[in-house]
Every structure is written in C-alpha cells, then in structure tokens.
Amino acid sequence: MGQQPHRYTAEEYFALEEGSDVRHEFFEGEVFAMAGASIAHNTIAGNVYMSCRQALRGKQCRVQMEAVRLAVQENRHYAYPDVMVSCDPHDQRESQQLHRPVLIVEVLSPSTEAYDRGLQFNQYKKLPSLRHYLFVSQKTWLVEWYQLTEHGVWAHTALAEAEDAVIIPKLNLTMTLVQIYEEAGVAPLHVAPLLELGPPDEPSYL
C-alpha cells in the first residue's frame, strides 16, 4: 500500500505559510502550492483591483489582491482569490486574512479553471457575505458574473462586448471590459461571419 499523504492541521498550515516563499491553499487537511501566474493574468487582476480601489476610495471597504488569504471556513478551507472586496467592519480590523467578502474575482487559468468553477465556487457560496463572483477569462474578452438574488439564487450574466460592464451600485463600481482587459494582450471575442450561401446546385439527371 502506498503511503498516505500528510494531512495538515490548520496550525501546521499557518506555520508553513509563514515560512514559505510560495503561497498555498488549504482544504480539509490538504495543502496545494499555487502556480505562478502569466503576465496577462497579473495585468487583468491588477486592472480589476485598480477599478475597485478607485470606486471605493474613502469608503470603509478593503480591496485585496491574491497575496491576502481568505478564510472560507475556519480550520477547513483557506484560499487566495485574485481580487476580493470586503466592507464588513470586522474585516477592517484584520491583519492577516479576510472572512466576509462581498465580491470575489478569479482570473481563470487552464490549470485551475475546473477547480475554480466547481469545488471552489461551491465553497465560496457558503460565505454569508458574498453577493458577487466574477470569472474572468484570459483567453478572450469574457467575464462571467454571478450575482446572488434576493431569492437566494445565483444569477449568471455573460459579458463579452467592449461596452459591457459590471455595475454594482452598492460598491459605487462600474467596470467595463475595456478597463478589465486594458494592456493585457488579450483579443476581444470575435464571431466568424457565416459564409454567404449561393443558390442550391441544380439537380443533375442521367
């Protein structure tokens, strides 16, 4: 029988993070090293961060990038979203991690997309504070915006046009796709035109 992987306690995980140059996510005793990001990934995340910072300047909200940890479930799940916004008074006093984000943004990468869309999203849904979750493609101009409705359902909106925007009045935020993808080197989504069809071929007879 193969040796079982070491399962970490939350305390061991925190000690690992403190002494490591590489960030790790933690889920139910397992620790996962985070892969390096592409230039496009970092540019997109930086653009989103700057848009949120400008919108929330002077307000009692925190905008953090991927170096700040999110406690999804205490002692069970800790993650590093690409961008998150918290306006909760308790999070204003935190120095190491946030607990109550209202907005989370993940820039999708090939190695983590399935995880971000599946298990990670299901875990994030358990955060009572979360109202908005964005998946941002780095292959083309495409933002998938999930909003928690008053009925407790996550509504989905796909944004793919340059003038499309994420608009969240409670955060004073209007963020267009042009702003999100500025200088990221990612091409807009183009739909190839259908070839013009000529008249049907004349039937041939023997």
Secondary structure by P-SEA (a helix, b strand, c coil): cccccccccaaaaaaaaaaccbbbbbcccbbbbbccccaaaaaaaaaaaaaaaaaaccccbbbbccccccccccccbbbbccbbbbccccccccccccccccbbbbccccccccccccaaaaaaaacccccbbbbbbcccbbbbbbbbcccccbbbbbbcccccccccccccbbbcccccccccccccbbbbcccccccccccccc
